[in-house]
Amino acid sequence: MRPERFYYVYILASAPNGTLYIGMTNDLSRRVWEHREGLIEGFTKTHGVKTLVYFETFPTAFDAIHRESRLKKYPRAWKINLILGHNPGWNDLAETLA
């Protein structure tokens, strides 16, 4: 029997109302750690985007990729409202991950 696998769509922020980054992974704890340690060259490292402010869980990679693509197309104000609806204090949700 295969262990249950989940996929995540997440939003990182540089600060409250700061620069946002949307990504997808199958290991959210590892991926956030990689962003924080600067192990990933590119946008998040360049802009100091390290705080996990929002995430969603999906049963399949297809569902997560689809949601990630849709989120990236939404206007910034919509994304801010999504974060505020679930995390009004812009708290670092990485601390809540098991």
N, CA, C and O atoms as a GROMACS GRO file, in nm:
protein
  392
    1MET      N    1   0.082  -0.117   0.000
    1MET     CA    2   0.000   0.000   0.000
    1MET      C    3   0.088   0.125   0.000
    1MET      O    4   0.177   0.138   0.084
    2ARG      N    5   0.064   0.216  -0.092
    2ARG     CA    6   0.141   0.340  -0.102
    2ARG      C    7   0.095   0.440   0.004
    2ARG      O    8  -0.024   0.453   0.031
    3PRO      N    9   0.191   0.510   0.063
    3PRO     CA   10   0.150   0.613   0.159
    3PRO      C   11   0.077   0.725   0.085
    3PRO      O   12   0.104   0.754  -0.031
    4GLU      N   13  -0.016   0.787   0.156
    4GLU     CA   14  -0.093   0.895   0.096
    4GLU      C   15   0.000   1.014   0.071
    4GLU      O   16   0.078   1.053   0.158
    5ARG      N   17  -0.011   1.070  -0.048
    5ARG     CA   18   0.073   1.182  -0.087
    5ARG      C   19  -0.016   1.303  -0.111
    5ARG      O   20  -0.125   1.292  -0.166
    6PHE      N   21   0.033   1.418  -0.068
    6PHE     CA   22  -0.039   1.542  -0.089
    6PHE      C   23   0.047   1.638  -0.170
    6PHE      O   24   0.169   1.625  -0.174
    7TYR      N   25  -0.018   1.732  -0.232
    7TYR     CA   26   0.048   1.835  -0.309
    7TYR      C   27  -0.002   1.970  -0.257
    7TYR      O   28  -0.116   1.982  -0.212
    8TYR      N   29   0.084   2.068  -0.264
    8TYR     CA   30   0.054   2.197  -0.203
    8TYR      C   31   0.076   2.310  -0.302
    8TYR      O   32   0.170   2.309  -0.381
    9VAL      N   33  -0.013   2.407  -0.295
    9VAL     CA   34   0.006   2.536  -0.360
    9VAL      C   35   0.027   2.634  -0.246
    9VAL      O   36  -0.049   2.634  -0.149
   10TYR      N   37   0.128   2.717  -0.257
   10TYR     CA   38   0.162   2.804  -0.146
   10TYR      C   39   0.193   2.946  -0.194
   10TYR      O   40   0.227   2.968  -0.310
   11ILE      N   41   0.178   3.040  -0.100
   11ILE     CA   42   0.215   3.178  -0.127
   11ILE      C   43   0.315   3.220  -0.021
   11ILE      O   44   0.291   3.206   0.099
   12LEU      N   45   0.428   3.272  -0.067
   12LEU     CA   46   0.529   3.331   0.019
   12LEU      C   47   0.523   3.481   0.003
   12LEU      O   48   0.485   3.532  -0.103
   13ALA      N   49   0.560   3.554   0.109
   13ALA     CA   50   0.563   3.700   0.103
   13ALA      C   51   0.694   3.750   0.162
   13ALA      O   52   0.753   3.686   0.249
   14SER      N   53   0.738   3.866   0.114
   14SER     CA   54   0.858   3.929   0.169
   14SER      C   55   0.826   4.004   0.298
   14SER      O   56   0.912   4.021   0.384
   15ALA      N   57   0.700   4.049   0.310
   15ALA     CA   58   0.651   4.124   0.426
   15ALA      C   59   0.501   4.138   0.408
   15ALA      O   60   0.450   4.108   0.299
   16PRO      N   61   0.427   4.182   0.511
   16PRO     CA   62   0.284   4.207   0.489
   16PRO      C   63   0.265   4.305   0.373
   16PRO      O   64   0.326   4.412   0.370
   17ASN      N   65   0.180   4.268   0.280
   17ASN     CA   66   0.154   4.346   0.159
   17ASN      C   67   0.278   4.365   0.072
   17ASN      O   68   0.282   4.455  -0.011
   18GLY      N   69   0.379   4.280   0.092
   18GLY     CA   70   0.503   4.291   0.015
   18GLY      C   71   0.498   4.208  -0.112
   18GLY      O   72   0.391   4.177  -0.165
   19THR      N   73   0.614   4.172  -0.160
   19THR     CA   74   0.628   4.091  -0.280
   19THR      C   75   0.574   3.952  -0.253
   19THR      O   76   0.601   3.893  -0.148
   20LEU      N   77   0.498   3.898  -0.349
   20LEU     CA   78   0.438   3.765  -0.335
   20LEU      C   79   0.499   3.668  -0.435
   20LEU      O   80   0.542   3.707  -0.544
   21TYR      N   81   0.503   3.542  -0.395
   21TYR     CA   82   0.547   3.433  -0.483
   21TYR      C   83   0.451   3.317  -0.466
   21TYR      O   84   0.417   3.280  -0.353
   22ILE      N   85   0.407   3.260  -0.575
   22ILE     CA   86   0.317   3.144  -0.572
   22ILE      C   87   0.392   3.024  -0.629
   22ILE      O   88   0.453   3.032  -0.735
   23GLY      N   89   0.387   2.912  -0.558
   23GLY     CA   90   0.453   2.791  -0.603
   23GLY      C   91   0.372   2.667  -0.572
   23GLY      O   92   0.266   2.674  -0.510
   24MET      N   93   0.424   2.552  -0.615
   24MET     CA   94   0.359   2.423  -0.595
   24MET      C   95   0.467   2.322  -0.560
   24MET      O   96   0.577   2.326  -0.616
   25THR      N   97   0.436   2.229  -0.468
   25THR     CA   98   0.532   2.128  -0.426
   25THR      C   99   0.460   2.007  -0.368
   25THR      O  100   0.340   2.013  -0.340
   26ASN      N  101   0.535   1.898  -0.351
   26ASN     CA  102   0.480   1.782  -0.282
   26ASN      C  103   0.538   1.768  -0.141
   26ASN      O  104   0.505   1.674  -0.069
   27ASP      N  105   0.625   1.861  -0.102
   27ASP     CA  106   0.684   1.861   0.031
   27ASP      C  107   0.698   2.006   0.077
   27ASP      O  108   0.801   2.070   0.054
   28LEU      N  109   0.596   2.057   0.141
   28LEU     CA  110   0.590   2.199   0.174
   28LEU      C  111   0.698   2.240   0.273
   28LEU      O  112   0.760   2.345   0.257
   29SER      N  113   0.722   2.161   0.374
   29SER     CA  114   0.825   2.195   0.474
   29SER      C  115   0.962   2.209   0.408
   29SER      O  116   1.034   2.306   0.432
   30ARG      N  117   0.997   2.111   0.326
   30ARG     CA  118   1.127   2.114   0.257
   30ARG      C  119   1.138   2.234   0.165
   30ARG      O  120   1.240   2.303   0.162
   31ARG      N  121   1.033   2.259   0.091
   31ARG     CA  122   1.036   2.367  -0.008
   31ARG      C  123   1.048   2.504   0.059
   31ARG      O  124   1.124   2.589   0.011
   32VAL      N  125   0.976   2.526   0.168
   32VAL     CA  126   0.987   2.653   0.240
   32VAL      C  127   1.128   2.668   0.295
   32VAL      O  128   1.186   2.776   0.288
   33TRP      N  129   1.184   2.561   0.350
   33TRP     CA  130   1.321   2.564   0.401
   33TRP      C  131   1.419   2.601   0.289
   33TRP      O  132   1.509   2.682   0.311
   34GLU      N  133   1.402   2.543   0.171
   34GLU     CA  134   1.490   2.576   0.058
   34GLU      C  135   1.482   2.724   0.023
   34GLU      O  136   1.584   2.788  -0.003
   35HIS      N  137   1.360   2.780   0.022
   35HIS     CA  138   1.345   2.923  -0.006
   35HIS      C  139   1.416   3.006   0.101
   35HIS      O  140   1.488   3.100   0.069
   36ARG      N  141   1.396   2.971   0.226
   36ARG     CA  142   1.455   3.048   0.337
   36ARG      C  143   1.606   3.045   0.338
   36ARG      O  144   1.671   3.145   0.370
   37GLU      N  145   1.662   2.931   0.302
   37GLU     CA  146   1.807   2.916   0.303
   37GLU      C  147   1.872   2.972   0.176
   37GLU      O  148   1.994   2.974   0.164
   38GLY      N  149   1.790   3.017   0.083
   38GLY     CA  150   1.844   3.073  -0.042
   38GLY      C  151   1.902   2.968  -0.134
   38GLY      O  152   1.991   2.999  -0.214
   39LEU      N  153   1.855   2.846  -0.124
   39LEU     CA  154   1.908   2.736  -0.206
   39LEU      C  155   1.853   2.738  -0.347
   39LEU      O  156   1.904   2.670  -0.436
   40ILE      N  157   1.748   2.816  -0.368
   40ILE     CA  158   1.685   2.821  -0.500
   40ILE      C  159   1.716   2.956  -0.563
   40ILE      O  160   1.672   3.060  -0.516
   41GLU      N  161   1.793   2.952  -0.670
   41GLU     CA  162   1.825   3.075  -0.743
   41GLU      C  163   1.699   3.127  -0.810
   41GLU      O  164   1.615   3.049  -0.856
   42GLY      N  165   1.686   3.256  -0.815
   42GLY     CA  166   1.573   3.313  -0.887
   42GLY      C  167   1.496   3.416  -0.806
   42GLY      O  168   1.552   3.485  -0.720
   43PHE      N  169   1.369   3.426  -0.836
   43PHE     CA  170   1.283   3.532  -0.786
   43PHE      C  171   1.282   3.543  -0.633
   43PHE      O  172   1.303   3.651  -0.580
   44THR      N  173   1.258   3.433  -0.563
   44THR     CA  174   1.244   3.441  -0.418
   44THR      C  175   1.376   3.481  -0.351
   44THR      O  176   1.376   3.556  -0.253
   45LYS      N  177   1.485   3.433  -0.401
   45LYS     CA  178   1.615   3.469  -0.344
   45LYS      C  179   1.646   3.616  -0.373
   45LYS      O  180   1.693   3.688  -0.285
   46THR      N  181   1.622   3.659  -0.494
   46THR     CA  182   1.650   3.797  -0.534
   46THR      C  183   1.567   3.898  -0.455
   46THR      O  184   1.616   4.004  -0.418
   47HIS      N  185   1.439   3.864  -0.428
   47HIS     CA  186   1.347   3.957  -0.365
   47HIS      C  187   1.324   3.931  -0.216
   47HIS      O  188   1.243   3.999  -0.153
   48GLY      N  189   1.395   3.835  -0.158
   48GLY     CA  190   1.383   3.808  -0.015
   48GLY      C  191   1.245   3.761   0.028
   48GLY      O  192   1.195   3.799   0.134
   49VAL      N  193   1.184   3.678  -0.054
   49VAL     CA  194   1.049   3.628  -0.028
   49VAL      C  195   1.063   3.496   0.049
   49VAL      O  196   1.100   3.393  -0.009
   50LYS      N  197   1.034   3.499   0.181
   50LYS     CA  198   1.063   3.383   0.265
   50LYS      C  199   0.953   3.343   0.362
   50LYS      O  200   0.964   3.238   0.425
   51THR      N  201   0.848   3.421   0.376
   51THR     CA  202   0.746   3.395   0.476
   51THR      C  203   0.626   3.324   0.414
   51THR      O  204   0.563   3.376   0.322
   52LEU      N  205   0.595   3.204   0.464
   52LEU     CA  206   0.479   3.129   0.417
   52LEU      C  207   0.352   3.191   0.477
   52LEU      O  208   0.330   3.184   0.597
   53VAL      N  209   0.271   3.252   0.391
   53VAL     CA  210   0.151   3.321   0.440
   53VAL      C  211   0.021   3.252   0.401
   53VAL      O  212  -0.086   3.286   0.452
   54TYR      N  213   0.028   3.153   0.310
   54TYR     CA  214  -0.094   3.085   0.265
   54TYR      C  215  -0.055   2.954   0.198
   54TYR      O  216   0.047   2.946   0.131
   55PHE      N  217  -0.139   2.851   0.216
   55PHE     CA  218  -0.121   2.728   0.139
   55PHE      C  219  -0.252   2.652   0.132
   55PHE      O  220  -0.340   2.667   0.216
   56GLU      N  221  -0.262   2.569   0.030
   56GLU     CA  222  -0.375   2.480   0.009
   56GLU      C  223  -0.320   2.340  -0.018
   56GLU      O  224  -0.209   2.326  -0.070
   57THR      N  225  -0.397   2.238   0.016
   57THR     CA  226  -0.358   2.099  -0.002
   57THR      C  227  -0.446   2.034  -0.109
   57THR      O  228  -0.566   2.059  -0.115
   58PHE      N  229  -0.384   1.951  -0.194
   58PHE     CA  230  -0.455   1.883  -0.303
   58PHE      C  231  -0.416   1.736  -0.308
   58PHE      O  232  -0.305   1.699  -0.270
   59PRO      N  233  -0.509   1.651  -0.355
   59PRO     CA  234  -0.481   1.507  -0.361
   59PRO      C  235  -0.397   1.465  -0.482
   59PRO      O  236  -0.336   1.358  -0.480
   60THR      N  237  -0.394   1.549  -0.586
   60THR     CA  238  -0.318   1.512  -0.706
   60THR      C  239  -0.232   1.629  -0.753
   60THR      O  240  -0.264   1.745  -0.728
   61ALA      N  241  -0.124   1.596  -0.820
   61ALA     CA  242  -0.038   1.699  -0.878
   61ALA      C  243  -0.114   1.781  -0.981
   61ALA      O  244  -0.097   1.902  -0.990
   62PHE      N  245  -0.198   1.716  -1.058
   62PHE     CA  246  -0.277   1.786  -1.160
   62PHE      C  247  -0.362   1.897  -1.097
   62PHE      O  248  -0.364   2.010  -1.146
   63ASP      N  249  -0.432   1.862  -0.988
   63ASP     CA  250  -0.516   1.961  -0.920
   63ASP      C  251  -0.433   2.079  -0.868
   63ASP      O  252  -0.474   2.194  -0.880
   64ALA      N  253  -0.318   2.050  -0.811
   64ALA     CA  254  -0.232   2.155  -0.756
   64ALA      C  255  -0.177   2.245  -0.867
   64ALA      O  256  -0.176   2.367  -0.854
   65ILE      N  257  -0.132   2.185  -0.975
   65ILE     CA  258  -0.079   2.263  -1.087
   65ILE      C  259  -0.188   2.352  -1.146
   65ILE      O  260  -0.163   2.467  -1.181
   66HIS      N  261  -0.307   2.298  -1.158
   66HIS     CA  262  -0.420   2.375  -1.210
   66HIS      C  263  -0.450   2.495  -1.120
   66HIS      O  264  -0.469   2.606  -1.170
   67ARG      N  265  -0.454   2.474  -0.990
   67ARG     CA  266  -0.481   2.583  -0.896
   67ARG      C  267  -0.369   2.687  -0.898
   67ARG      O  268  -0.395   2.807  -0.895
   68GLU      N  269  -0.245   2.641  -0.903
   68GLU     CA  270  -0.132   2.733  -0.909
   68GLU      C  271  -0.142   2.823  -1.031
   68GLU      O  272  -0.123   2.944  -1.022
   69SER      N  273  -0.173   2.764  -1.144
   69SER     CA  274  -0.186   2.841  -1.269
   69SER      C  275  -0.296   2.945  -1.258
   69SER      O  276  -0.279   3.058  -1.304
   70ARG      N  277  -0.407   2.907  -1.198
   70ARG     CA  278  -0.519   3.001  -1.183
   70ARG      C  279  -0.483   3.114  -1.087
   70ARG      O  280  -0.510   3.231  -1.115
   71LEU      N  281  -0.421   3.081  -0.973
   71LEU     CA  282  -0.383   3.184  -0.877
   71LEU      C  283  -0.289   3.288  -0.938
   71LEU      O  284  -0.301   3.407  -0.911
   72LYS      N  285  -0.196   3.242  -1.019
   72LYS     CA  286  -0.099   3.333  -1.080
   72LYS      C  287  -0.166   3.433  -1.174
   72LYS      O  288  -0.111   3.540  -1.199
   73LYS      N  289  -0.283   3.398  -1.227
   73LYS     CA  290  -0.354   3.486  -1.320
   73LYS      C  291  -0.442   3.590  -1.250
   73LYS      O  292  -0.481   3.689  -1.311
   74TYR      N  293  -0.472   3.567  -1.122
   74TYR     CA  294  -0.559   3.660  -1.049
   74TYR      C  295  -0.485   3.790  -1.021
   74TYR      O  296  -0.362   3.790  -1.008
   75PRO      N  297  -0.559   3.900  -1.012
   75PRO     CA  298  -0.495   4.028  -0.977
   75PRO      C  299  -0.436   4.025  -0.836
   75PRO      O  300  -0.480   3.948  -0.750
   76ARG      N  301  -0.339   4.108  -0.814
   76ARG     CA  302  -0.272   4.115  -0.684
   76ARG      C  303  -0.372   4.139  -0.570
   76ARG      O  304  -0.363   4.075  -0.465
   77ALA      N  305  -0.467   4.229  -0.590
   77ALA     CA  306  -0.566   4.260  -0.484
   77ALA      C  307  -0.643   4.134  -0.445
   77ALA      O  308  -0.674   4.116  -0.327
   78TRP      N  309  -0.675   4.049  -0.540
   78TRP     CA  310  -0.748   3.926  -0.512
   78TRP      C  311  -0.661   3.834  -0.426
   78TRP      O  312  -0.711   3.772  -0.331
   79LYS      N  313  -0.532   3.825  -0.459
   79LYS     CA  314  -0.440   3.741  -0.382
   79LYS      C  315  -0.425   3.793  -0.239
   79LYS      O  316  -0.422   3.714  -0.144
   80ILE      N  317  -0.414   3.923  -0.224
   80ILE     CA  318  -0.405   3.984  -0.091
   80ILE      C  319  -0.529   3.949  -0.009
   80ILE      O  320  -0.519   3.912   0.108
   81ASN      N  321  -0.646   3.961  -0.071
   81ASN     CA  322  -0.770   3.928  -0.001
   81ASN      C  323  -0.777   3.780   0.037
   81ASN      O  324  -0.830   3.746   0.143
   82LEU      N  325  -0.725   3.694  -0.048
   82LEU     CA  326  -0.719   3.551  -0.016
   82LEU      C  327  -0.634   3.529   0.109
   82LEU      O  328  -0.674   3.456   0.199
   83ILE      N  329  -0.519   3.591   0.113
   83ILE     CA  330  -0.431   3.578   0.230
   83ILE      C  331  -0.500   3.635   0.354
   83ILE      O  332  -0.503   3.570   0.459
   84LEU      N  333  -0.554   3.754   0.343
   84LEU     CA  334  -0.619   3.819   0.458
   84LEU      C  335  -0.737   3.738   0.511
   84LEU      O  336  -0.765   3.739   0.631
   85GLY      N  337  -0.808   3.667   0.422
   85GLY     CA  338  -0.921   3.586   0.464
   85GLY      C  339  -0.882   3.466   0.548
   85GLY      O  340  -0.962   3.418   0.629
   86HIS      N  341  -0.760   3.418   0.531
   86HIS     CA  342  -0.712   3.300   0.604
   86HIS      C  343  -0.603   3.333   0.707
   86HIS      O  344  -0.585   3.259   0.804
   87ASN      N  345  -0.533   3.441   0.685
   87ASN     CA  346  -0.418   3.475   0.769
   87ASN      C  347  -0.407   3.628   0.781
   87ASN      O  348  -0.313   3.687   0.727
   88PRO      N  349  -0.503   3.691   0.850
   88PRO     CA  350  -0.506   3.838   0.854
   88PRO      C  351  -0.384   3.901   0.918
   88PRO      O  352  -0.355   4.018   0.892
   89GLY      N  353  -0.312   3.828   1.001
   89GLY     CA  354  -0.193   3.882   1.064
   89GLY      C  355  -0.065   3.859   0.984
   89GLY      O  356   0.043   3.897   1.028
   90TRP      N  357  -0.078   3.798   0.868
   90TRP     CA  358   0.038   3.766   0.784
   90TRP      C  359   0.140   3.686   0.864
   90TRP      O  360   0.261   3.704   0.849
   91ASN      N  361   0.091   3.597   0.950
   91ASN     CA  362   0.179   3.513   1.032
   91ASN      C  363   0.253   3.413   0.945
   91ASN      O  364   0.205   3.375   0.838
   92ASP      N  365   0.369   3.370   0.990
   92ASP     CA  366   0.447   3.270   0.920
   92ASP      C  367   0.388   3.133   0.949
   92ASP      O  368   0.401   3.081   1.060
   93LEU      N  369   0.323   3.075   0.850
   93LEU     CA  370   0.254   2.947   0.868
   93LEU      C  371   0.349   2.828   0.868
   93LEU      O  372   0.308   2.717   0.899
   94ALA      N  373   0.474   2.850   0.833
   94ALA     CA  374   0.572   2.740   0.834
   94ALA      C  375   0.585   2.683   0.974
   94ALA      O  376   0.615   2.565   0.991
   95GLU      N  377   0.563   2.766   1.073
   95GLU     CA  378   0.574   2.720   1.212
   95GLU      C  379   0.462   2.622   1.249
   95GLU      O  380   0.473   2.552   1.350
   96THR      N  381   0.356   2.617   1.170
   96THR     CA  382   0.244   2.528   1.199
   96THR      C  383   0.256   2.394   1.127
   96THR      O  384   0.177   2.304   1.150
   97LEU      N  385   0.356   2.381   1.039
   97LEU     CA  386   0.370   2.257   0.962
   97LEU      C  387   0.430   2.149   1.050
   97LEU      O  388   0.516   2.176   1.134
   98ALA      N  389   0.384   2.026   1.030
   98ALA     CA  390   0.436   1.913   1.108
   98ALA      C  391   0.568   1.866   1.052
   98ALA      O  392   0.628   1.772   1.104
   0.00000   0.00000   0.00000
